[in-house]
Amino acid sequence: MPETKRLSRFVAALLVAASLCVPTLVSASGFAQGLDAYDKGKYSEAVELWTRLANDGHQGALFNLAVMYEHGVGVRKDLKQAANLYRKVAIKGDIAAQFAMAAMYEKGMGVELNLNEARKWYGRVKLNRDPGSDAKTLQQSAEVKLSLLPKPEINVEVPYEGGRFIFSEASDGYCVIALQGEITRDTTFQFIEVIKKSKQMGCETNWILLESTGGLIADGIKLGREMHFEGYRTITRDYCASSCGLIFMGGVERVLYGSKARIGLHQPSLTRLDTKTCQTEFDSAGAKEIQSFLKFMLPDSASKVFEIIMKTSCKSMTWVSGKQAIDLGIATKLEEPNLILKIPQKFN
């Protein structure tokens, strides 16, 4: 059987399902006409029909064109263009396109060879909930591929004065980055390096695992805002107190992981000449900063959380966990441990 005929059957069998949604009868007709032209060996005509639809974002047309550019059928072979087209469909959740992207990163076809990216896309295939008949086969293949790839970098550290950021395994497009130690000015400075490193490792969705007794309020607020605007999720499996709690509340999703997870709250304080003084007044600088932050992050419960903070001496701690944390909006989810976090428990 000629190579083009085998490829035609491959495209017809695998890619018809890529037409995820057909917005108009015109696009449905155009897509079907492209399939008909392809089956008759009129590849240039199929390319012309699908290119029109692809320009309007038609997922099936984009996918089929990607295959044609990858194999050089009806067009000049162009792996870079194939990768660009696959990516447009993959980010919309198409499982076959996600598998194709993984394979291209694994082999360096049309993109720079990047095993972290390959792991990420194979991981997305595994997590994809596509009900299609080919999904299970692709997921099984992705699992095999992941098992054969070299293990990713783990326990990569970005130290800062007073503690460290430490990365866990980068897989499935999700990274867990622990912040362990005191919250200092250097914590905020080094977080820029953390963002850069996470992108180099192929992380798109990041969890920040927080384990800290606190530190500088201003830097906790600044980091909390960074978490929010970068789209980071926050999680704690043990303690996260004082300014650490403010960082936690900046997460777009906030998870208490396991029965020991808790958030510690207390008044802001000033330290001068080794003397710690609580800021008990609601109009103190520290209190105003916290109140403004809470109103932005927790608009529905800011006043309740602020009241707890201001009623707790800076030399004490009010711990919030479980259902109370959910009711106050501090946490968005309680989760029982169902995986082993590959991060040392504490910073020494």
Residue frames relative to the residue before (quaternion, step in Angstrom):
aa qw qx qy qz dx dy dz
M 1.0000 0.0000 0.0000 0.0000 0.00 0.00 0.00
P 0.4953 -0.6684 0.4554 0.3169 3.64 -0.77 0.96
E 0.6290 -0.5698 0.3803 0.3674 3.56 -1.18 0.68
T 0.6585 0.5165 -0.3229 0.4419 3.60 0.93 -0.85
K 0.6412 0.5209 -0.3371 0.4515 3.57 1.05 -0.71
R 0.6331 0.5179 -0.3292 0.4718 3.57 1.01 -0.82
L 0.6505 0.5113 -0.3119 0.4671 3.55 0.98 -0.85
S 0.6163 0.5506 -0.3414 0.4477 3.58 1.02 -0.80
R 0.6659 0.4863 -0.3056 0.4761 3.56 0.93 -0.87
F 0.6193 0.5469 -0.3403 0.4490 3.57 1.03 -0.78
V 0.6784 0.4874 -0.2911 0.4664 3.54 0.87 -0.97
A 0.6722 0.5070 -0.3090 0.4423 3.58 0.85 -0.95
A 0.7010 0.4769 -0.2744 0.4537 3.58 0.94 -0.89
L 0.7769 0.3906 -0.1915 0.4552 3.55 0.84 -0.99
L 0.7989 0.4189 -0.1722 0.3958 3.53 0.90 -0.89
V 0.4680 0.6589 -0.4756 0.3472 3.59 1.14 -0.18
A 0.6425 0.5384 -0.3148 0.4452 3.57 1.07 -0.78
A 0.5644 0.6185 -0.3910 0.3823 3.58 1.18 -0.33
S 0.5507 0.5675 -0.4166 0.4485 3.58 1.23 -0.16
L 0.1631 -0.8631 0.4731 0.0680 3.52 0.38 1.34
C 0.7900 -0.0824 0.0712 0.6033 3.55 0.93 -0.80
V 0.2122 -0.7806 0.5795 0.0985 3.57 -0.96 0.87
P 0.2862 -0.8263 0.4583 0.1593 3.57 -0.13 1.27
T 0.8112 0.0983 -0.0396 0.5751 3.60 1.04 -0.62
L 0.6186 -0.5339 0.4196 0.3953 3.55 -1.27 0.35
V 0.5940 0.5752 -0.3585 0.4334 3.55 1.15 -0.65
S 0.6878 0.4662 -0.2918 0.4737 3.59 0.86 -0.93
A 0.6146 0.5391 -0.3495 0.4577 3.59 1.07 -0.71
S 0.6645 0.5006 -0.2946 0.4702 3.54 0.96 -0.90
G 0.6648 0.5121 -0.3016 0.4526 3.57 0.93 -0.90
F 0.6431 0.5164 -0.3223 0.4646 3.56 1.01 -0.80
A 0.6625 0.5011 -0.2981 0.4703 3.58 0.95 -0.90
Q 0.6280 0.5260 -0.3332 0.4668 3.59 1.02 -0.77
G 0.6316 0.5319 -0.3282 0.4588 3.56 1.06 -0.74
L 0.6431 0.5144 -0.3144 0.4723 3.57 1.01 -0.83
D 0.6465 0.5210 -0.3148 0.4599 3.55 0.99 -0.87
A 0.6528 0.5046 -0.3090 0.4729 3.57 0.95 -0.91
Y 0.6443 0.5303 -0.3223 0.4470 3.58 0.97 -0.86
D 0.6773 0.5054 -0.2937 0.4466 3.56 0.89 -0.96
K 0.6885 0.4519 -0.2729 0.4973 3.59 1.19 -0.57
G 0.5592 -0.6336 0.3785 0.3776 3.58 1.28 0.12
K 0.5092 0.6233 -0.4348 0.4040 3.58 1.26 0.24
Y 0.0698 -0.8787 0.4714 0.0260 3.53 0.64 1.19
S 0.6369 0.5268 -0.3382 0.4500 3.59 0.98 -0.77
E 0.6369 0.5203 -0.3233 0.4680 3.57 1.06 -0.77
A 0.6323 0.5273 -0.3240 0.4659 3.58 1.04 -0.82
V 0.6377 0.5289 -0.3230 0.4575 3.57 0.98 -0.87
E 0.6586 0.5186 -0.3080 0.4499 3.57 0.93 -0.93
L 0.6745 0.4966 -0.2944 0.4602 3.58 0.91 -0.94
W 0.7204 0.4528 -0.2587 0.4573 3.57 0.84 -0.97
T 0.5894 0.5706 -0.3723 0.4341 3.58 1.13 -0.57
R 0.6192 0.5381 -0.3421 0.4582 3.58 1.01 -0.77
L 0.6889 0.4700 -0.2747 0.4787 3.56 0.92 -0.94
A 0.6329 0.5472 -0.3314 0.4361 3.57 1.01 -0.82
N 0.6210 0.5506 -0.3381 0.4437 3.58 1.06 -0.71
D 0.6935 0.4180 -0.2588 0.5267 3.57 1.26 -0.45
G 0.6096 -0.6150 0.3265 0.3788 3.57 1.29 0.26
H 0.3393 0.7485 -0.5063 0.2612 3.62 1.20 0.32
Q 0.4262 -0.7601 0.4342 0.2284 3.58 -0.50 1.24
G 0.6598 0.5115 -0.3151 0.4513 3.59 0.94 -0.85
A 0.6578 0.5059 -0.3063 0.4663 3.57 0.98 -0.86
L 0.6310 0.5316 -0.3296 0.4588 3.57 0.99 -0.83
F 0.6759 0.5038 -0.2989 0.4472 3.56 0.88 -0.96
N 0.6804 0.4937 -0.2997 0.4510 3.59 0.84 -0.97
L 0.6345 0.5171 -0.3301 0.4702 3.57 1.02 -0.75
A 0.6104 0.5569 -0.3475 0.4433 3.57 1.03 -0.76
V 0.6572 0.5001 -0.3062 0.4736 3.57 0.96 -0.87
M 0.6630 0.5121 -0.3095 0.4498 3.58 0.94 -0.84
Y 0.6618 0.4753 -0.3079 0.4913 3.58 1.03 -0.77
E 0.6219 0.5473 -0.3464 0.4400 3.58 1.04 -0.68
H 0.7889 0.3179 -0.1526 0.5032 3.59 0.93 -0.90
G 0.4459 -0.7163 0.4464 0.2982 3.61 1.25 -0.06
V 0.4159 0.6859 -0.4851 0.3482 3.59 0.91 0.87
G 0.8311 0.0965 -0.1114 0.5363 3.58 -0.57 1.18
V 0.7571 0.1749 -0.1126 0.6193 3.56 1.33 -0.21
R 0.5912 -0.5282 0.4480 0.4132 3.52 -1.29 0.20
K 0.5342 -0.6442 0.4393 0.3266 3.59 -0.87 0.94
D 0.0929 0.7885 -0.5934 0.1319 3.56 -0.75 1.11
L 0.2253 -0.8250 0.5059 0.1124 3.57 -0.01 1.30
K 0.6103 0.5503 -0.3557 0.4452 3.58 1.07 -0.64
Q 0.6620 0.4843 -0.2982 0.4882 3.56 0.96 -0.86
A 0.6132 0.5470 -0.3465 0.4524 3.59 1.03 -0.76
A 0.6657 0.5035 -0.3001 0.4619 3.57 0.92 -0.92
N 0.6369 0.5319 -0.3286 0.4511 3.59 0.99 -0.81
L 0.6793 0.4850 -0.2816 0.4733 3.57 1.00 -0.88
Y 0.6274 0.5294 -0.3373 0.4609 3.58 0.97 -0.83
R 0.6560 0.5379 -0.3197 0.4220 3.57 0.91 -0.94
K 0.6321 0.5475 -0.3391 0.4310 3.59 0.98 -0.81
V 0.6949 0.4356 -0.2675 0.5058 3.56 1.07 -0.70
A 0.6307 0.5669 -0.3319 0.4133 3.57 1.01 -0.84
I 0.6837 0.4887 -0.3025 0.4496 3.59 0.89 -0.85
K 0.6201 0.5146 -0.3408 0.4842 3.57 1.28 -0.23
G 0.6341 -0.5834 0.3106 0.4013 3.58 1.30 0.03
D 0.4420 0.6935 -0.4749 0.3133 3.62 1.20 0.12
I 0.4400 -0.7508 0.4340 0.2332 3.56 -0.58 1.19
A 0.6556 0.5076 -0.3217 0.4572 3.61 0.98 -0.80
A 0.6471 0.5020 -0.3157 0.4792 3.59 1.03 -0.75
Q 0.6205 0.5334 -0.3383 0.4648 3.58 1.04 -0.73
F 0.6480 0.5029 -0.3177 0.4757 3.59 0.97 -0.82
A 0.6440 0.5256 -0.3199 0.4545 3.58 0.99 -0.84
M 0.6423 0.5169 -0.3238 0.4641 3.59 0.98 -0.83
A 0.6325 0.5332 -0.3286 0.4557 3.58 0.97 -0.85
A 0.6744 0.5015 -0.2947 0.4548 3.56 0.88 -0.96
M 0.6607 0.5100 -0.3161 0.4511 3.59 0.97 -0.78
Y 0.6574 0.4759 -0.3135 0.4930 3.59 1.03 -0.73
E 0.6282 0.5471 -0.3402 0.4363 3.59 1.03 -0.71
K 0.7750 0.3447 -0.1626 0.5041 3.57 1.01 -0.86
G 0.4181 -0.7070 0.4716 0.3209 3.59 1.24 -0.24
M 0.3963 0.7146 -0.4731 0.3293 3.58 1.02 0.82
G 0.8421 0.0519 -0.0735 0.5317 3.57 -0.47 1.20
V 0.7423 0.1932 -0.1299 0.6283 3.54 1.36 -0.20
E 0.5957 -0.5420 0.4329 0.4050 3.54 -1.24 0.29
L 0.5408 -0.6226 0.4497 0.3430 3.59 -0.91 0.90
N 0.1387 0.7820 -0.5853 0.1630 3.55 -0.72 1.11
L 0.2504 -0.8139 0.5077 0.1307 3.58 -0.16 1.27
N 0.5753 0.5633 -0.3875 0.4490 3.59 1.15 -0.46
E 0.6601 0.4848 -0.2997 0.4893 3.56 1.00 -0.84
A 0.6183 0.5404 -0.3434 0.4558 3.58 1.03 -0.76
R 0.6536 0.5055 -0.3105 0.4699 3.57 0.93 -0.90
K 0.6346 0.5465 -0.3312 0.4346 3.56 0.98 -0.86
W 0.7232 0.4391 -0.2623 0.4640 3.59 0.79 -0.99
Y 0.6147 0.5069 -0.3598 0.4856 3.61 1.02 -0.63
G 0.6225 0.5425 -0.3312 0.4566 3.56 1.07 -0.73
R 0.6485 0.5080 -0.3223 0.4664 3.58 1.01 -0.76
V 0.5956 0.5493 -0.3610 0.4617 3.56 1.08 -0.65
K 0.6536 0.5237 -0.3066 0.4523 3.58 0.95 -0.91
L 0.7319 0.4298 -0.2278 0.4771 3.58 1.01 -0.82
N 0.5044 0.6800 -0.4136 0.3348 3.57 1.25 -0.32
R 0.2805 -0.7831 0.5384 0.1352 3.58 -0.94 0.91
D 0.2123 0.7975 -0.5295 0.1963 3.56 1.16 0.56
P 0.3103 -0.7832 0.5100 0.1740 3.62 -0.71 1.02
G 0.4176 0.7514 -0.4373 0.2640 3.58 1.28 -0.09
S 0.6412 -0.5711 0.3678 0.3570 3.53 -1.22 0.56
D 0.6844 0.4820 -0.2866 0.4658 3.60 1.14 -0.58
A 0.4887 0.7128 -0.4168 0.2817 3.57 1.22 -0.42
K 0.6718 0.5136 -0.3111 0.4337 3.59 0.83 -0.97
T 0.6457 0.5188 -0.3177 0.4615 3.57 0.98 -0.84
L 0.6629 0.4961 -0.3032 0.4717 3.57 0.94 -0.88
Q 0.6541 0.5146 -0.3151 0.4561 3.59 0.98 -0.80
Q 0.6410 0.5066 -0.3233 0.4775 3.58 1.02 -0.76
S 0.6478 0.5097 -0.3136 0.4714 3.57 1.00 -0.81
A 0.6399 0.5246 -0.3210 0.4608 3.57 1.02 -0.82
E 0.6388 0.5270 -0.3283 0.4544 3.58 0.99 -0.79
V 0.6380 0.5097 -0.3183 0.4814 3.58 1.02 -0.80
K 0.6449 0.5308 -0.3146 0.4509 3.57 0.93 -0.93
L 0.6640 0.5089 -0.3035 0.4560 3.57 0.91 -0.91
S 0.6590 0.5171 -0.3106 0.4492 3.58 1.00 -0.78
L 0.7029 0.4675 -0.2579 0.4699 3.58 1.15 -0.61
L 0.5848 0.5819 -0.3784 0.4197 3.58 1.19 -0.43
P 0.5802 -0.5593 0.4417 0.3943 3.62 -1.12 0.54
K 0.5543 -0.6133 0.4440 0.3456 3.55 -1.06 0.71
P 0.4847 -0.6761 0.4679 0.2983 3.59 -1.00 0.79
E 0.6523 -0.4839 0.4056 0.4195 3.51 -1.34 0.25
I 0.0033 0.7869 -0.6170 -0.0080 3.56 -0.94 0.83
N 0.8256 0.2263 -0.1928 0.4796 3.51 -1.31 0.45
V 0.2483 0.7374 -0.5673 0.2697 3.53 0.96 0.95
E 0.1979 -0.8214 0.5295 0.0763 3.56 -0.75 1.04
V 0.0930 -0.7139 0.6878 0.0924 3.51 -1.28 0.63
P 0.1864 -0.8224 0.5272 0.1047 3.61 -0.12 1.23
Y 0.0332 -0.7592 0.6475 0.0568 3.52 -1.28 0.42
E 0.6487 -0.5178 0.3731 0.4146 3.57 -1.21 0.36
G 0.7935 0.2506 -0.2102 0.5132 3.56 -0.44 1.24
G 0.8240 -0.0718 0.0569 0.5592 3.60 1.20 -0.20
R 0.3544 -0.7217 0.5482 0.2303 3.53 -1.16 -0.60
F 0.2850 -0.6415 0.6663 0.2517 3.48 -1.43 0.25
I 0.0093 -0.8044 0.5940 -0.0068 3.59 -0.88 0.84
F 0.3262 -0.7732 0.5225 0.1508 3.56 -0.80 1.10
S 0.2719 -0.7107 0.6171 0.2004 3.52 -1.14 0.68
E 0.7759 -0.3340 0.2488 0.4739 3.56 -1.32 -0.14
A 0.2854 -0.7357 0.5909 0.1678 3.52 -0.98 0.92
S 0.2641 0.7624 -0.5471 0.2229 3.59 -0.29 1.21
D 0.8308 0.2158 -0.1699 0.4840 3.54 -1.25 0.54
G 0.6209 -0.5544 0.3475 0.4318 3.59 1.20 0.40
Y 0.6606 0.4671 -0.3003 0.5053 3.57 1.31 0.03
C 0.0768 -0.7838 0.6154 0.0326 3.56 -0.93 0.90
V 0.2044 -0.7348 0.6284 0.1527 3.54 -1.14 0.65
I 0.0540 -0.7923 0.6073 -0.0231 3.56 -0.73 1.14
A 0.2312 -0.7956 0.5473 0.1185 3.55 -0.56 1.15
L 0.1682 -0.7125 0.6698 0.1240 3.51 -1.17 0.77
Q 0.0522 0.8158 -0.5666 0.1033 3.55 -0.42 1.27
G 0.6872 0.4486 -0.3478 0.4534 3.56 -0.79 1.03
E 0.7257 -0.4216 0.3270 0.4344 3.51 -1.34 -0.21
I 0.4079 -0.6788 0.5490 0.2672 3.57 -1.18 0.63
T 0.0496 0.8054 -0.5825 0.0976 3.56 -0.46 1.26
R 0.6876 -0.4341 0.3431 0.4702 3.57 -1.25 -0.03
D 0.6429 0.5371 -0.3264 0.4378 3.57 1.04 -0.73
T 0.5320 0.6120 -0.4102 0.4174 3.60 1.19 -0.46
T 0.6778 0.4929 -0.2786 0.4691 3.55 0.92 -0.96
F 0.6495 0.5224 -0.3179 0.4519 3.59 0.93 -0.87
Q 0.7253 0.4529 -0.2498 0.4543 3.58 0.86 -0.99
F 0.5214 0.6402 -0.4219 0.3746 3.59 1.21 -0.32
I 0.5524 0.5912 -0.3855 0.4436 3.59 1.18 -0.49
E 0.6569 0.4939 -0.2958 0.4869 3.58 1.02 -0.85
V 0.6150 0.5524 -0.3393 0.4489 3.58 1.08 -0.72
I 0.6445 0.5122 -0.3168 0.4712 3.60 0.93 -0.89
K 0.6564 0.5127 -0.3017 0.4639 3.56 0.95 -0.92
K 0.6739 0.5009 -0.2913 0.4583 3.57 0.89 -0.94
S 0.6452 0.5314 -0.3352 0.4348 3.58 0.92 -0.83
K 0.6568 0.4984 -0.3113 0.4725 3.58 1.03 -0.74
Q 0.6257 0.5346 -0.3315 0.4613 3.58 1.07 -0.71
M 0.6962 0.4686 -0.2578 0.4789 3.57 1.12 -0.71
G 0.5591 -0.6372 0.3805 0.3696 3.58 1.25 0.08
C 0.4290 0.6957 -0.4710 0.3320 3.58 1.21 0.40
E 0.1015 -0.7879 0.6041 0.0629 3.55 -0.88 0.91
T 0.7588 0.2198 -0.1291 0.5994 3.52 1.12 -0.70
N 0.0864 -0.8494 0.5206 -0.0064 3.56 -0.44 1.20
W 0.1922 -0.7136 0.6618 0.1257 3.51 -1.21 0.76
I 0.1730 -0.7473 0.6298 0.1221 3.56 -0.99 0.84
L 0.2023 -0.7735 0.5942 0.0876 3.56 -0.56 1.22
L 0.1568 -0.8357 0.5253 0.0339 3.56 -0.45 1.25
E 0.1059 0.7626 -0.6273 0.1169 3.55 -0.82 1.11
S 0.3862 0.7087 -0.4830 0.3396 3.54 0.08 1.32
T 0.3991 -0.6972 0.5420 0.2468 3.55 -1.14 0.67
G 0.6822 -0.5023 0.2760 0.4540 3.58 1.27 0.14
G 0.0120 -0.7804 0.6252 0.0030 3.51 -1.32 -0.40
L 0.8368 -0.1596 0.1352 0.5060 3.55 -0.96 -0.89
I 0.4626 -0.7044 0.4746 0.2541 3.57 -0.76 1.12
A 0.6587 0.5290 -0.3202 0.4285 3.60 0.84 -0.97
D 0.6942 0.4567 -0.2788 0.4814 3.58 0.96 -0.83
G 0.5878 0.5529 -0.3677 0.4621 3.58 1.14 -0.55
I 0.6578 0.4984 -0.2971 0.4802 3.56 0.98 -0.87
K 0.6571 0.5102 -0.3175 0.4551 3.57 0.92 -0.88
L 0.6729 0.4798 -0.2971 0.4783 3.59 0.94 -0.85
G 0.6066 0.5548 -0.3493 0.4496 3.58 1.07 -0.70
R 0.6554 0.4927 -0.3040 0.4850 3.55 1.01 -0.82
E 0.6217 0.5361 -0.3386 0.4598 3.58 1.02 -0.78
M 0.6243 0.5415 -0.3349 0.4527 3.59 0.96 -0.87
H 0.6824 0.5081 -0.2808 0.4443 3.53 0.90 -1.00
F 0.7424 0.4295 -0.2432 0.4531 3.56 0.74 -1.03
E 0.6575 0.4726 -0.3108 0.4978 3.61 1.19 -0.44
G 0.4688 -0.7026 0.4260 0.3242 3.58 1.28 -0.13
Y 0.3572 0.7464 -0.4898 0.2746 3.58 1.18 0.53
R 0.3199 -0.6930 0.6104 0.2117 3.53 -1.28 0.56
T 0.2263 -0.7832 0.5637 0.1331 3.57 -1.03 0.72
I 0.0376 -0.7914 0.6091 -0.0349 3.53 -1.12 0.76
T 0.0062 -0.7708 0.6350 0.0508 3.57 -1.16 0.55
R 0.2419 -0.7801 0.5635 0.1241 3.56 -1.05 0.79
D 0.7613 0.2524 -0.1431 0.5799 3.56 1.34 -0.12
Y 0.7866 -0.2422 0.2166 0.5250 3.58 -0.36 -1.22
C 0.0554 0.7430 -0.6663 0.0315 3.54 -1.22 0.62
A 0.0385 0.8652 -0.4894 0.1025 3.55 -0.05 1.32
S 0.8385 0.2253 -0.1608 0.4694 3.50 -1.38 0.39
S 0.8384 -0.0534 0.0462 0.5405 3.63 -0.72 -0.98
C 0.5464 0.5945 -0.3978 0.4355 3.60 1.19 -0.41
G 0.6289 0.5459 -0.3271 0.4466 3.56 1.07 -0.79
L 0.6259 0.5253 -0.3320 0.4713 3.59 1.10 -0.69
I 0.6166 0.5251 -0.3416 0.4768 3.58 1.03 -0.75
F 0.6300 0.5488 -0.3195 0.4470 3.56 0.96 -0.95
M 0.7001 0.4844 -0.2736 0.4476 3.58 0.89 -0.94
G 0.5915 0.5743 -0.3690 0.4292 3.60 1.25 -0.15
G 0.5208 0.6673 -0.4081 0.3419 3.60 1.21 -0.32
V 0.4945 -0.6470 0.4856 0.3179 3.57 -1.08 0.68
E 0.7289 0.0796 -0.1017 0.6723 3.53 1.35 -0.35
R 0.1193 -0.8246 0.5530 0.0051 3.58 -0.85 0.98
V 0.0484 -0.8515 0.5197 -0.0495 3.55 -0.36 1.29
L 0.2186 -0.7057 0.6591 0.1407 3.53 -1.08 0.89
Y 0.1541 -0.8418 0.5173 0.0123 3.52 -0.39 1.33
G 0.8289 0.0830 -0.0966 0.5447 3.55 -0.22 1.27
S 0.6813 -0.5449 0.3325 0.3582 3.55 -1.29 0.42
K 0.6587 0.5192 -0.3142 0.4447 3.62 1.16 -0.44
A 0.5240 0.6732 -0.3984 0.3369 3.58 1.24 -0.37
R 0.1698 0.7865 -0.5731 0.1556 3.56 -0.83 1.01
I 0.3007 -0.7359 0.5852 0.1600 3.53 -1.25 0.58
G 0.2314 -0.7974 0.5479 0.1018 3.58 -0.81 1.04
L 0.0908 -0.8120 0.5766 0.0035 3.57 -0.84 1.03
H 0.2035 0.7580 -0.6126 0.0935 3.56 -1.16 0.65
Q 0.7088 -0.4525 0.3357 0.4244 3.56 -1.33 0.17
P 0.5146 -0.5853 0.5046 0.3715 3.57 -1.24 0.39
S 0.1509 -0.7963 0.5802 0.0813 3.57 -1.22 0.35
L 0.2774 -0.7051 0.6190 0.2067 3.52 -1.37 0.21
T 0.1341 -0.7828 0.6032 0.0738 3.56 -1.00 0.81
R 0.0921 0.7802 -0.6101 0.1028 3.55 -0.69 1.16
L 0.8386 -0.0135 -0.0453 0.5427 3.52 -0.87 1.05
D 0.6816 -0.5244 0.2567 0.4411 3.53 0.97 1.03
T 0.5784 0.5484 -0.3913 0.4600 3.57 1.23 0.40
K 0.2406 -0.7890 0.5558 0.1037 3.56 -0.71 1.14
T 0.0494 -0.8021 0.5948 -0.0179 3.56 -0.76 1.10
C 0.3858 -0.7303 0.5177 0.2234 3.59 -0.79 1.05
Q 0.3086 -0.7136 0.5963 0.1996 3.57 -1.09 0.78
T 0.0797 -0.8608 0.5026 -0.0002 3.55 0.10 1.32
E 0.6119 0.5698 -0.3483 0.4237 3.57 1.21 -0.42
F 0.5052 -0.6769 0.4540 0.2835 3.55 -0.95 0.92
D 0.7185 0.4191 -0.2539 0.4936 3.59 1.17 -0.48
S 0.3726 0.7068 -0.5106 0.3176 3.60 1.21 0.40
A 0.6652 -0.5275 0.3458 0.3997 3.55 -1.18 0.53
G 0.6770 0.5035 -0.2944 0.4489 3.56 0.88 -0.95
A 0.6547 0.5165 -0.3062 0.4591 3.57 0.97 -0.89
K 0.6540 0.5166 -0.3146 0.4543 3.58 0.97 -0.83
E 0.6314 0.5318 -0.3293 0.4584 3.57 1.01 -0.80
I 0.6703 0.5005 -0.2917 0.4638 3.55 0.91 -0.97
Q 0.6613 0.5189 -0.3093 0.4446 3.57 0.89 -0.93
S 0.6475 0.5123 -0.3113 0.4706 3.59 0.97 -0.85
F 0.6443 0.5254 -0.3069 0.4632 3.57 0.99 -0.89
L 0.6789 0.5003 -0.2892 0.4530 3.58 0.86 -0.98
K 0.6366 0.5348 -0.3344 0.4437 3.59 0.97 -0.80
F 0.6673 0.4884 -0.2957 0.4782 3.56 1.10 -0.68
M 0.7532 0.4148 -0.2176 0.4618 3.59 0.85 -0.99
L 0.8030 0.1445 -0.0414 0.5767 3.58 0.98 -0.88
P 0.0804 -0.8659 0.4903 0.0577 3.61 0.64 1.07
D 0.7047 0.4804 -0.2759 0.4433 3.61 1.04 -0.68
S 0.8083 0.2397 -0.1092 0.5266 3.59 1.13 -0.50
A 0.2983 0.8025 -0.4796 0.1923 3.59 1.27 0.18
S 0.6766 0.5140 -0.3101 0.4265 3.58 0.85 -0.90
K 0.6525 0.5141 -0.3138 0.4598 3.60 1.01 -0.79
V 0.6655 0.4885 -0.2990 0.4786 3.57 0.96 -0.90
F 0.6415 0.5273 -0.3194 0.4565 3.56 0.97 -0.86
E 0.6313 0.5387 -0.3316 0.4487 3.59 1.01 -0.78
I 0.6389 0.5153 -0.3226 0.4714 3.59 0.99 -0.84
I 0.6448 0.5340 -0.3149 0.4472 3.56 0.95 -0.93
M 0.7472 0.4303 -0.2314 0.4505 3.57 0.76 -1.04
K 0.6541 0.4962 -0.3201 0.4728 3.61 1.20 -0.31
T 0.6666 0.4807 -0.2897 0.4906 3.57 1.30 -0.20
S 0.4618 -0.6966 0.4764 0.2731 3.59 -0.63 1.10
C 0.5419 -0.6282 0.4542 0.3247 3.55 -1.12 0.71
K 0.6616 0.4732 -0.3048 0.4954 3.58 1.30 -0.21
S 0.6725 0.4039 -0.2738 0.5565 3.53 1.37 0.25
M 0.2507 -0.7611 0.5738 0.1691 3.60 -1.26 -0.29
T 0.1622 -0.7344 0.6488 0.1158 3.55 -1.05 0.82
W 0.2055 -0.7952 0.5628 0.0927 3.55 -0.62 1.17
V 0.1131 -0.7825 0.6115 0.0300 3.55 -0.93 0.99
S 0.1208 0.7945 -0.5832 0.1182 3.58 -0.81 1.00
G 0.8105 0.3434 -0.1990 0.4308 3.53 -1.36 -0.08
K 0.8501 -0.1266 0.1141 0.4982 3.53 -1.12 -0.79
Q 0.6024 0.5655 -0.3672 0.4272 3.61 1.02 -0.69
A 0.6509 0.5146 -0.3128 0.4622 3.58 0.99 -0.84
I 0.6402 0.5061 -0.3197 0.4815 3.58 1.06 -0.73
D 0.6675 0.5171 -0.2999 0.4440 3.59 0.88 -0.97
L 0.6969 0.4549 -0.2617 0.4887 3.57 1.09 -0.73
G 0.4837 -0.6798 0.4286 0.3467 3.59 1.26 -0.18
I 0.4207 0.7054 -0.4721 0.3201 3.58 1.27 0.08
A 0.7653 0.1651 -0.0887 0.6158 3.56 1.02 -0.86
T 0.3260 -0.7410 0.5515 0.2011 3.56 -1.18 0.54
K 0.8127 0.1115 -0.0214 0.5715 3.57 1.22 -0.40
L 0.2052 -0.7220 0.6452 0.1428 3.54 -1.18 0.71
E 0.0078 -0.8226 0.5672 -0.0391 3.55 -0.81 0.95
E 0.3610 -0.7118 0.5625 0.2158 3.52 -0.95 0.94
P 0.5617 -0.6168 0.4197 0.3577 3.60 -0.96 0.78
N 0.0639 0.7937 -0.6017 0.0635 3.55 -0.79 1.06
L 0.7403 0.2484 -0.2174 0.5856 3.55 1.24 0.39
I 0.4358 -0.6725 0.5278 0.2816 3.53 -1.25 0.40
L 0.2954 -0.7501 0.5657 0.1734 3.55 -0.63 1.13
K 0.3040 -0.7887 0.5095 0.1613 3.57 -0.60 1.15
I 0.4791 0.6163 -0.4592 0.4241 3.53 0.76 1.16
P 0.5234 -0.6173 0.4683 0.3546 3.61 -0.89 0.81
Q 0.6135 -0.6160 0.3599 0.3384 3.55 -1.02 0.87
K 0.8294 0.0027 0.0456 0.5569 3.58 0.79 -0.95
F 0.4674 -0.6474 0.5234 0.2974 3.53 -1.32 0.36
N 0.1765 -0.7891 0.5823 0.0840 3.58 -0.83 0.99
